[in-house]
């Protein structure tokens, strides 16, 4: 059965998340994995009008973890 793997990353004001889906004609869309981390970028932005280097570093760590998860599923696009 032919299927496609699809990943979506959402960098939000409070949370950064990764969802991985399997898409096929027979079964439609099925979520395979969901990973999320709190980043609180919005709180910091609204209160200080900028994002600190610490928060940027934390976001980069989260995104690098997502990159590793994408490698586990062999998702390249």
N, C-alpha and C positions, 0 to 999 in steps of 0.2 A: 504494500500500500504506500503510495507517495504522500509525503507530508513535508511541510516547511516549518522550520523553527524561526521564531520571531522574538526579538527582545525589545523592550521599551524601558527607558530610564526617565524618571520624572524628578527633576530637582525643584522642590517646592520651598515655600517659605519656612516650613517647620520640619519637613521630612524629605529624605531622598530615597527613592525606591527603584527597584528593578523587578520587572515581571517578565517571565519567559513563557512563551506560548508555543503550542504545536498546532499548526493549521493544516487541515486536510479536507478534501471534498466529502469524504464519507462521514467523518466525525465532527466537522466544523472546527471551532476554536476551543482548545483545551489548555487551561493554565497548568504549566509544569512546575513553576517555581516562583516564589515571591520573597524578596529580601528587602528590608527597609531599615533605615537608621535615622534617628533624630539629628538634625543639624541646626535648627533654630536660626536660620539665616535671616528670616523675616523680622524676628524680635530684635536682633542686633541692628539690622538696617533701619528699622523704624525708630529705635531709641538713640542710635549714635550716628545715623546717616551714612554709615560705611560698613564694610565687612572686614573684620580684623584678619591679620595674617594667620592667626591661630585657627580661625574658622575656615579659611581657604585651605590650610594644610589638612584640617579634618575632612573637608569635602574631597580633596584629592585622594586621601587615604580610602575614603568610602568608594570613590569611583575606581580606584585601582583594584579594590576588592571585587567590584562588579566586573571589571575586566577579567579577573581570574575566573569568576563564575561563568562568563561567556566562553572562555576557553574550555571549561569543563564540558559545555554543551556543544562545542565546536561551532559557535556562531561567529561569523566573520563580518556580517553586514549589519 
